Amino acid sequence: MGIVQNQTFKNTIITYFGFGIGAINVLFLFTHFLEDDYHGLVAFVLSTSIIMMPLFALGVHNSIIKFYSSFKTPNTVNSFLTLMLFLPLLAIVPVGLIGYFSFDFISGLLSEKNEIIKDYVWLIFIAAICFSYFEIFYAWAKVQMQSVFGNFMKEVFHRIGVMLLFLGIYLDWLNVEQFIYNVIIIYIIRTVIMMLYAFSVKRPVFKLYKIPNLSSIIKYTLLIIIAGSVANVILEIDKFMIGQYIEIEQVAYYGVAIYIATVIGVPARSMHQITNPITAVFLNNNDKPALRNLYKKSSINLFVISGLIFLCIVLNINELYKIIPDEFTVALLVVFLVSLAKLFDNLLGNNNAILFNSDYYRVVLVLGVVLAILTVVLNILLIPDYGINGAALATFISIFIYNSAKLIFVYYKFKMLPFSTNTLKTFILIVISIAVFYFWEFQFHPIINIILKSVLIGLSYVFVVYRFNLSEDITAILKKFISKK
């Protein structure tokens, strides 16, 4: 776990730094410098682009991670990477042509409920290309066990860029329309920088030699599109559908709530950057003991860390909403439901990596399609009657069912569960912490109240984790920290 701990720790620090900047952007700058409809427009454009990303990437970023370690000669490696670089154009070019010749029809369809969307539909296409190739170049670096710089670009770079754009608005250098266009330019720059870094780590050598198991690679690459689409549909379709059913301002309120809850997923995002390629290596080498050990350790580590974050969010949420505009408080229930879903995500450890890098990904894809359809249906049924709370409930139900199914499937095929007695102890710790701290309020400024309460929660939580050794890896880190004092 050495390389996992090292890069996970660095990635976690970077990711939280990025989320800290993002929190300033989302909670304060977006809410104060953009009108709610333009705030919702930005969220709509980016969410729709993320939904399109798996189609444009053609599953290449997943295929690089799964198959790279299986090639042993320079010719096969270079031929494989050459194919991976150019394969997405098979989707991007046709979709671009269709979009060009059908722009009026598509833009009219998407802007039927909110006219403001119409003039910005083409940005969705550009952003989707950027997201796709960024992930491909990031995967290129990750298979060389270099995930830290890419994580900085993924979590920090664009958020700093957006913050600088808000400074431009404040100084009257930019108007709102220019701001939106420049957000997309930032994503273009990010993709170019990631490409240059990836190629510096592993220089591309364009070869077209015969690739072993090419049919298996193509089949996986095409089928994994479904997996990526399923994940993005479950996570992003709600914002898209809110923009189609109710006022686009609601996308802004919903987006802020989702951002708050997404902080719980940061440890998983950080750990998966390095556990994903390592899981692929274990599977390719049929090293089941190492795989089982990684499964259990990743689960308890993520559950312990995300449990603390979950507590800090849920137990401080009322105070947090006091420092942003009042209209955003309509999304309090959204924060709670999505936070629970994110906590469940962390509990599964590297479950996703096991499934999508194994030979059983086809079954999971079929299951994912069913659940993606369920997500869309639930949003159609719930959003018109319950608004953004209905969207959150649809997301929670879908993620709960999807994660449960994946958990059961891994157990059925690999005879592995990520849980231990420490999982139950951590769950009890979280429940007791909610009971103790939920009604504990201070009478100071909301920011001071959040800081004080978070410190109390954190100290008590970490003490119990250390005292009862709920996670060996976390205990080891704490011992090192204490020994330096």
C-alpha positions as CSV (number, residue, x, y, z in Angstrom):
1,M,0.0,0.0,0.0
2,G,3.1,2.3,0.0
3,I,2.5,3.9,-3.4
4,V,-1.2,4.0,-2.7
5,Q,-0.8,5.8,0.6
6,N,1.8,8.2,-0.8
7,Q,-0.1,9.3,-3.9
8,T,-3.5,9.0,-2.2
9,F,-2.3,11.4,0.6
10,K,-0.9,13.9,-2.0
11,N,-4.0,13.6,-4.2
12,T,-6.3,14.1,-1.1
13,I,-4.5,17.3,-0.2
14,I,-4.6,18.6,-3.8
15,T,-8.2,17.6,-4.2
16,Y,-9.3,19.3,-0.9
17,F,-7.4,22.4,-1.9
18,G,-9.2,22.4,-5.2
19,F,-12.5,21.8,-3.5
20,G,-11.7,24.7,-1.1
21,I,-11.2,27.0,-4.0
22,G,-14.3,25.6,-5.6
23,A,-16.3,26.2,-2.5
24,I,-15.4,29.9,-2.6
25,N,-16.4,29.9,-6.3
26,V,-19.7,28.0,-5.8
27,L,-20.9,29.3,-2.5
28,F,-19.8,32.9,-2.8
29,L,-18.6,34.1,-6.2
30,F,-21.2,32.3,-8.3
31,T,-24.0,33.3,-5.9
32,H,-23.0,37.0,-5.8
33,F,-21.5,37.8,-9.2
34,L,-23.9,35.9,-11.5
35,E,-27.6,36.1,-11.7
36,D,-29.3,32.8,-10.8
37,D,-30.3,32.0,-14.4
38,Y,-26.7,32.4,-15.7
39,H,-25.4,30.4,-12.7
40,G,-27.9,27.7,-13.7
41,L,-26.8,28.0,-17.3
42,V,-23.1,27.3,-16.5
43,A,-24.1,24.3,-14.4
44,F,-26.4,23.1,-17.3
45,V,-23.7,23.4,-20.0
46,L,-21.0,21.6,-17.9
47,S,-23.3,18.8,-16.7
48,T,-24.6,18.1,-20.2
49,S,-21.0,18.0,-21.5
50,I,-20.1,15.5,-18.7
51,I,-23.0,13.4,-19.8
52,M,-21.6,13.4,-23.4
53,M,-18.0,12.8,-22.3
54,P,-18.2,8.9,-22.3
55,L,-19.5,8.9,-25.8
56,F,-16.8,11.2,-27.1
57,A,-14.0,9.3,-25.2
58,L,-15.3,6.0,-26.5
59,G,-14.1,4.4,-23.3
60,V,-10.5,4.9,-24.2
61,H,-9.4,6.2,-20.8
62,N,-10.8,3.1,-19.1
63,S,-9.2,0.8,-21.8
64,I,-5.8,2.4,-21.3
65,I,-5.9,1.5,-17.6
66,K,-7.2,-2.0,-18.1
67,F,-5.0,-3.2,-20.9
68,Y,-1.8,-1.2,-20.7
69,S,-0.1,-3.5,-18.2
70,S,-0.9,-6.5,-20.3
71,F,1.5,-5.4,-23.2
72,K,5.1,-6.4,-22.8
73,T,6.9,-5.1,-25.9
74,P,7.6,-1.6,-27.1
75,N,5.8,-2.2,-30.4
76,T,2.6,-3.5,-28.9
77,V,2.6,-0.7,-26.2
78,N,3.1,2.0,-28.8
79,S,0.6,0.6,-31.2
80,F,-2.0,0.3,-28.5
81,L,-1.5,3.9,-27.3
82,T,-1.6,5.2,-30.9
83,L,-5.0,3.5,-31.3
84,M,-6.2,5.0,-28.1
85,L,-5.3,8.5,-29.1
86,F,-7.2,8.5,-32.4
87,L,-10.1,6.2,-31.6
88,P,-12.3,8.9,-30.0
89,L,-12.4,10.8,-33.4
90,L,-14.7,8.1,-34.7
91,A,-17.4,9.5,-32.4
92,I,-16.4,13.2,-32.2
93,V,-16.3,13.9,-35.9
94,P,-19.7,12.3,-36.8
95,V,-21.4,14.0,-33.8
96,G,-19.8,17.3,-34.7
97,L,-21.2,17.0,-38.3
98,I,-24.6,16.1,-37.1
99,G,-24.6,19.0,-34.6
100,Y,-23.4,21.5,-37.3
101,F,-26.2,20.6,-39.7
102,S,-28.9,20.2,-37.1
103,F,-27.9,23.0,-34.8
104,D,-31.1,25.0,-35.0
105,F,-33.2,21.9,-34.2
106,I,-31.0,20.8,-31.3
107,S,-30.7,24.2,-29.8
108,G,-34.4,24.8,-30.1
109,L,-35.2,21.5,-28.4
110,L,-32.8,22.1,-25.5
111,S,-34.0,25.7,-24.9
112,E,-37.7,24.9,-25.1
113,K,-38.2,25.6,-21.4
114,N,-35.4,28.1,-20.9
115,E,-34.6,30.3,-23.8
116,I,-31.3,31.4,-22.3
117,I,-29.7,28.0,-23.2
118,K,-30.1,28.5,-27.0
119,D,-27.1,30.6,-27.8
120,Y,-24.7,28.5,-25.7
121,V,-25.6,25.0,-26.9
122,W,-22.4,24.7,-29.1
123,L,-20.3,25.2,-26.0
124,I,-21.5,21.8,-24.8
125,F,-19.8,20.1,-27.7
126,I,-16.5,21.9,-27.1
127,A,-16.5,21.2,-23.4
128,A,-17.3,17.5,-24.0
129,I,-14.3,17.1,-26.2
130,C,-12.1,18.8,-23.6
131,F,-13.4,16.5,-20.8
132,S,-12.9,13.4,-23.0
133,Y,-9.3,14.0,-24.0
134,F,-8.4,15.3,-20.6
135,E,-9.4,11.9,-19.1
136,I,-7.5,10.1,-21.9
137,F,-4.3,12.0,-21.2
138,Y,-4.7,11.6,-17.5
139,A,-5.1,7.8,-17.9
140,W,-1.9,7.9,-20.0
141,A,-0.1,9.4,-17.0
142,K,-1.8,7.2,-14.4
143,V,-0.6,3.9,-16.0
144,Q,2.9,5.2,-15.5
145,M,1.9,5.5,-11.8
146,Q,2.0,9.3,-12.0
147,S,-1.4,10.6,-10.8
148,V,-0.5,13.7,-8.7
149,F,0.0,16.3,-11.4
150,G,-3.0,15.1,-13.3
151,N,-5.1,15.3,-10.1
152,F,-3.9,18.9,-9.6
153,M,-5.1,19.8,-13.2
154,K,-8.4,18.0,-12.6
155,E,-9.2,19.4,-9.2
156,V,-7.4,22.8,-8.9
157,F,-6.4,24.3,-12.2
158,H,-9.8,25.2,-13.6
159,R,-11.1,26.3,-10.3
160,I,-8.3,28.8,-9.9
161,G,-9.0,29.9,-13.5
162,V,-12.7,30.5,-12.7
163,M,-11.8,32.5,-9.6
164,L,-9.6,34.7,-11.8
165,L,-12.5,35.2,-14.2
166,F,-14.7,36.4,-11.4
167,L,-11.9,38.9,-10.6
168,G,-12.3,40.0,-14.2
169,I,-16.0,40.6,-13.7
170,Y,-15.3,42.5,-10.4
171,L,-12.9,44.7,-12.2
172,D,-15.3,45.2,-15.2
173,W,-12.9,43.5,-17.6
174,L,-15.4,40.8,-18.4
175,N,-19.2,40.8,-18.8
176,V,-21.3,37.7,-18.0
177,E,-21.3,36.4,-21.6
178,Q,-17.5,36.7,-21.9
179,F,-17.2,34.9,-18.5
180,I,-19.1,31.9,-19.8
181,Y,-17.0,31.6,-23.0
182,N,-13.8,32.0,-21.0
183,V,-14.8,29.1,-18.7
184,I,-14.7,26.9,-21.7
185,I,-11.3,28.3,-22.8
186,I,-10.0,27.4,-19.4
187,Y,-11.0,23.8,-20.0
188,I,-9.3,23.9,-23.4
189,I,-6.1,25.1,-21.8
190,R,-6.3,22.5,-19.1
191,T,-6.6,19.7,-21.7
192,V,-3.5,21.0,-23.6
193,I,-1.4,21.2,-20.5
194,M,-2.4,17.6,-19.5
195,M,-1.5,16.4,-23.0
196,L,2.0,18.0,-22.7
197,Y,2.5,16.4,-19.3
198,A,1.3,13.0,-20.3
199,F,3.6,13.0,-23.3
200,S,6.5,14.1,-21.2
201,V,5.9,11.1,-18.9
202,K,5.6,8.7,-21.8
203,R,6.5,10.0,-25.2
204,P,4.1,8.9,-27.9
205,V,5.6,6.8,-30.6
206,F,3.1,6.4,-33.4
207,K,3.0,2.8,-34.5
208,L,0.5,0.6,-36.4
209,Y,1.8,-2.8,-35.6
210,K,-0.6,-5.7,-35.0
211,I,-2.1,-5.4,-31.5
212,P,-2.7,-8.7,-29.6
213,N,-6.3,-9.2,-28.4
214,L,-7.4,-6.2,-30.5
215,S,-11.0,-7.5,-30.8
216,S,-11.2,-7.8,-27.0
217,I,-9.8,-4.2,-26.6
218,I,-12.3,-2.8,-29.1
219,K,-15.2,-4.7,-27.6
220,Y,-14.3,-3.5,-24.1
221,T,-13.7,0.1,-25.3
222,L,-17.1,0.3,-26.9
223,L,-19.0,-1.5,-24.1
224,I,-17.3,0.6,-21.4
225,I,-19.0,3.6,-23.0
226,I,-22.1,2.3,-21.4
227,A,-20.5,2.1,-18.0
228,G,-19.2,5.7,-18.2
229,S,-22.6,6.9,-19.5
230,V,-24.4,5.1,-16.7
231,A,-22.2,6.7,-14.0
232,N,-22.6,10.2,-15.6
233,V,-26.3,9.8,-16.2
234,I,-26.9,8.9,-12.6
235,L,-24.7,11.8,-11.3
236,E,-25.5,14.5,-13.9
237,I,-28.8,13.8,-15.6
238,D,-30.7,15.5,-12.8
239,K,-29.2,18.9,-13.6
240,F,-30.0,18.5,-17.2
241,M,-33.6,17.4,-16.5
242,I,-34.2,20.2,-14.0
243,G,-33.3,22.6,-16.8
244,Q,-35.9,20.9,-19.0
245,Y,-38.8,20.8,-16.5
246,I,-38.5,23.8,-14.2
247,E,-36.8,27.2,-14.1
248,I,-33.1,27.1,-14.8
249,E,-32.5,29.1,-11.6
250,Q,-33.3,25.8,-9.7
251,V,-30.2,24.2,-11.4
252,A,-28.1,26.8,-9.5
253,Y,-29.7,26.0,-6.1
254,Y,-29.4,22.3,-6.8
255,G,-25.8,22.6,-8.1
256,V,-24.6,24.3,-4.9
257,A,-26.2,21.6,-2.8
258,I,-24.6,18.9,-4.9
259,Y,-21.2,20.6,-4.6
260,I,-21.4,20.6,-0.8
261,A,-22.3,16.9,-0.8
262,T,-19.6,16.0,-3.3
263,V,-16.9,17.0,-0.8
264,I,-17.6,13.6,0.8
265,G,-16.4,11.9,-2.4
266,V,-13.0,13.6,-2.4
267,P,-11.1,10.8,-0.6
268,A,-12.5,8.2,-3.1
269,R,-11.6,10.4,-6.1
270,S,-8.1,10.8,-4.7
271,M,-7.5,7.1,-3.9
272,H,-9.0,5.8,-7.1
273,Q,-6.5,7.7,-9.2
274,I,-3.8,5.2,-8.1
275,T,-5.9,2.2,-6.9
276,N,-7.5,1.9,-10.4
277,P,-4.3,1.0,-12.3
278,I,-3.0,-1.1,-9.4
279,T,-6.3,-3.1,-9.3
280,A,-5.9,-3.7,-13.1
281,V,-2.4,-5.1,-12.5
282,F,-3.6,-7.4,-9.7
283,L,-6.4,-8.7,-12.0
284,N,-4.1,-9.1,-15.0
285,N,-1.7,-11.1,-12.7
286,N,-4.5,-13.0,-11.1
287,D,-3.2,-12.0,-7.6
288,K,-6.4,-12.6,-5.6
289,P,-4.8,-12.2,-2.1
290,A,-3.4,-8.8,-3.0
291,L,-6.8,-7.8,-4.6
292,R,-8.8,-8.9,-1.5
293,N,-6.4,-7.0,0.8
294,L,-6.7,-3.8,-1.4
295,Y,-10.5,-4.2,-1.5
296,K,-10.8,-4.3,2.3
297,K,-8.2,-1.6,3.1
298,S,-9.6,0.8,0.5
299,S,-13.1,0.4,1.9
300,I,-12.4,0.9,5.6
301,N,-9.9,3.8,4.9
302,L,-12.5,5.6,2.7
303,F,-15.4,4.9,5.1
304,V,-13.5,6.3,8.1
305,I,-12.3,9.4,6.3
306,S,-15.6,10.1,4.5
307,G,-17.6,9.4,7.7
308,L,-15.8,12.4,9.3
309,I,-16.5,14.6,6.3
310,F,-20.1,13.5,6.3
311,L,-20.5,14.5,9.9
312,C,-18.9,17.9,9.4
313,I,-21.3,18.6,6.5
314,V,-24.6,17.3,8.0
315,L,-24.0,18.7,11.4
316,N,-23.0,22.1,10.1
317,I,-25.3,22.5,7.1
318,N,-27.8,24.9,8.8
319,E,-25.0,27.2,9.7
320,L,-23.5,27.0,6.3
321,Y,-26.7,28.0,4.6
322,K,-26.8,31.2,6.8
323,I,-23.8,32.6,4.9
324,I,-25.2,32.3,1.4
325,P,-28.3,33.9,-0.2
326,D,-31.6,32.7,1.4
327,E,-33.1,31.3,-1.8
328,F,-30.5,28.5,-1.8
329,T,-31.9,27.0,1.4
330,V,-34.5,25.2,-0.6
331,A,-31.9,22.6,-1.2
332,L,-31.2,21.5,2.3
333,L,-32.8,18.0,1.8
334,V,-30.7,17.7,-1.4
335,V,-27.5,18.0,0.6
336,F,-28.6,15.2,3.1
337,L,-29.8,12.7,0.5
338,V,-26.8,13.1,-1.8
339,S,-24.4,13.0,1.2
340,L,-25.7,9.6,2.2
341,A,-25.3,8.4,-1.4
342,K,-21.7,9.6,-1.5
343,L,-21.0,7.9,1.9
344,F,-22.2,4.7,0.4
345,D,-19.9,5.2,-2.6
346,N,-16.9,5.4,-0.3
347,L,-17.9,2.3,1.6
348,L,-17.4,0.2,-1.5
349,G,-13.7,1.0,-1.7
350,N,-12.2,0.0,-5.1
351,N,-15.3,-1.9,-6.1
352,N,-15.7,0.0,-9.4
353,A,-12.1,-0.7,-10.3
354,I,-12.5,-4.4,-9.7
355,L,-15.6,-4.6,-11.9
356,F,-14.5,-2.5,-14.8
357,N,-11.1,-4.0,-15.1
358,S,-12.3,-7.6,-14.9
359,D,-13.9,-9.9,-17.4
360,Y,-17.3,-9.4,-15.9
361,Y,-17.8,-5.8,-16.9
362,R,-20.4,-6.8,-19.5
363,V,-22.9,-8.0,-16.9
364,V,-22.4,-4.8,-14.9
365,L,-23.0,-2.7,-18.0
366,V,-26.4,-4.4,-18.6
367,L,-27.3,-3.7,-15.0
368,G,-26.1,-0.2,-15.4
369,V,-28.2,0.5,-18.4
370,V,-31.3,-0.7,-16.5
371,L,-30.5,1.6,-13.6
372,A,-29.7,4.6,-15.9
373,I,-33.2,4.1,-17.4
374,L,-34.6,4.0,-13.8
375,T,-32.8,7.2,-13.0
376,V,-34.3,9.0,-16.0
377,V,-37.8,7.6,-15.2
378,L,-37.5,8.6,-11.5
379,N,-36.5,12.2,-12.5
380,I,-39.4,12.4,-14.9
381,L,-41.8,11.3,-12.2
382,L,-40.4,13.3,-9.3
383,I,-39.0,16.6,-10.6
384,P,-42.4,18.0,-11.9
385,D,-44.0,17.4,-8.5
386,Y,-41.1,17.8,-6.0
387,G,-38.6,20.0,-7.9
388,I,-35.0,19.7,-6.9
389,N,-35.9,17.5,-3.9
390,G,-37.4,15.0,-6.3
391,A,-34.2,15.1,-8.3
392,A,-32.2,14.4,-5.2
393,L,-34.5,11.5,-4.2
394,A,-34.2,10.0,-7.7
395,T,-30.4,10.2,-7.5
396,F,-30.3,8.7,-4.0
397,I,-32.5,5.7,-5.0
398,S,-30.6,5.1,-8.2
399,I,-27.1,5.2,-6.5
400,F,-28.3,3.0,-3.6
401,I,-29.6,0.3,-6.0
402,Y,-26.6,0.5,-8.3
403,N,-24.1,0.3,-5.5
404,S,-25.9,-2.6,-3.8
405,A,-26.0,-4.5,-7.1
406,K,-22.3,-4.0,-7.7
407,L,-21.5,-5.1,-4.2
408,I,-23.5,-8.3,-4.5
409,F,-22.0,-9.0,-7.9
410,V,-18.4,-8.7,-6.7
411,Y,-19.2,-11.1,-3.8
412,Y,-20.9,-13.6,-6.1
413,K,-18.0,-13.7,-8.6
414,F,-14.9,-13.0,-6.5
415,K,-16.2,-14.2,-3.1
416,M,-15.0,-10.9,-1.5
417,L,-16.7,-8.4,0.7
418,P,-15.0,-5.1,1.7
419,F,-16.5,-5.1,5.2
420,S,-15.1,-6.1,8.6
421,T,-16.0,-5.6,12.2
422,N,-14.3,-2.2,12.0
423,T,-16.9,-1.2,9.3
424,L,-19.7,-1.8,11.8
425,K,-17.7,0.1,14.6
426,T,-17.3,3.0,12.2
427,F,-21.0,3.0,11.4
428,I,-21.8,3.1,15.1
429,L,-19.4,5.9,15.6
430,I,-21.0,8.0,12.9
431,V,-24.5,7.4,14.3
432,I,-23.5,8.3,17.9
433,S,-21.7,11.4,16.7
434,I,-24.9,12.6,14.9
435,A,-26.9,11.9,18.1
436,V,-24.4,13.8,20.3
437,F,-23.7,16.8,18.1
438,Y,-26.8,17.5,16.0
439,F,-28.5,19.7,18.6
440,W,-25.3,21.2,19.9
441,E,-25.3,24.8,18.6
442,F,-23.2,27.8,19.4
443,Q,-24.5,31.4,19.4
444,F,-21.7,33.1,17.4
445,H,-21.2,34.0,13.8
446,P,-22.0,31.0,11.5
447,I,-18.4,30.7,10.3
448,I,-17.1,30.6,13.9
449,N,-19.9,28.1,14.8
450,I,-18.8,25.8,11.9
451,I,-15.2,26.0,12.9
452,L,-15.8,25.2,16.6
453,K,-18.2,22.4,16.0
454,S,-16.0,20.9,13.3
455,V,-13.0,20.9,15.7
456,L,-15.0,19.2,18.4
457,I,-16.4,16.6,16.0
458,G,-13.0,16.0,14.5
459,L,-11.1,15.6,17.7
460,S,-13.6,13.2,19.2
461,Y,-13.9,11.2,16.0
462,V,-10.1,10.9,15.4
463,F,-9.6,9.9,19.0
464,V,-12.0,7.0,18.7
465,V,-10.6,5.9,15.4
466,Y,-7.1,5.9,16.9
467,R,-8.1,4.4,20.2
468,F,-9.9,1.4,18.6
469,N,-7.6,1.1,15.6
470,L,-10.5,1.3,13.1
471,S,-8.1,1.6,10.2
472,E,-4.6,0.2,10.3
473,D,-3.3,2.6,7.7
474,I,-4.9,5.7,9.3
475,T,-3.6,4.6,12.7
476,A,-0.1,4.3,11.3
477,I,-0.3,7.8,9.8
478,L,-1.5,9.2,13.2
479,K,1.3,7.4,15.1
480,K,3.8,9.0,12.7
481,F,2.3,12.4,13.2
482,I,2.2,12.0,17.0
483,S,5.8,10.7,17.2
484,K,7.0,13.9,15.5
485,K,5.5,16.0,18.3
